[in-house]
Amino acid sequence: FRGSMKRMATKEGWKNVILVVLLVAAAFLIGRLSAQVEYLKGGANVAAVPTAAPQAQASKIDVAGLKKIASDVKLDVKKFESCLSSNKYEKKVKDDLAYAGTIGVSGTPTFFINGVMLVGAQPQSEFEKVIDAELKDGSGDKVLGLKSGGYVRGNKNAKIKLVEFSDFECPFCTRAYPIVQAILDKYGDKISLEYRHNPLNFHPNAQKAAEASECAGEQGKFWEMHDAIFKVQG
């Protein structure tokens, strides 16, 4: 009898232990659930507060940026702004673009070295291969097939005539800019650079930037504007 009672007491003890464990677990789960509810409530309140949408960073060569560059290169800003807002050079830039298409220019930058086409921001060594070959054996006759119409930097009677069709907003053109400057420095009076516009339609500021350079050209500062536009993006 005593053994039987002892076994029953043991069973009751285990039941009590299990019950206590279950109660503790239930309390823990209820606490967690309550905390999550409060957290979600707080999160809902936070989400309900309107937040301002992030603003896109302004381009350095949008109209405002171009006006700043004009001031930096010491243009008469009022004349420049009047020229730019009047779209005075819109047709000239678009004529350049149309002409580029007729001679096989489809991307930027595209260069012609005495008529030899070189596409993209190529290493300086690629330019030099063509230039050195032209200096040695070239006559420059092939360049006669290109219609002139851009601003020319350097010796206009140079044996090497480098013609660039470019887009002021094209990152590859920006990358090519210091390479072209290095080439001009290296070859000096043996080379000239003619700049032609080829603003791609998916670059929203390219057309106006090209017009801005022409407006600067009215004041004798095409190349200053050209250089500053590329440098501010470099």
Secondary structure, 3 states (H helix, E strand, C coil): CHHHHHHHHHHHHHHHHHHHHHHHHHHHHHHHHHHHHHHHHHHHHHHHCCCCCCCCCCCCCCHHHHHHHHHHCCCCHHHHHHHHHCCCCHHHHHHHHHHHHHCCCCCCCEEEECCEEEECCCCHHHHHHHHHHHHHHCCCHHHHHCCCCCEEEECCCCCEEEEEEECCCCHHHHHHHHHHHHHHHHHHHHEEEEEEECCCCCCCCHHHHHHHHHHHHHCCCHHHHHHHHHHHHC
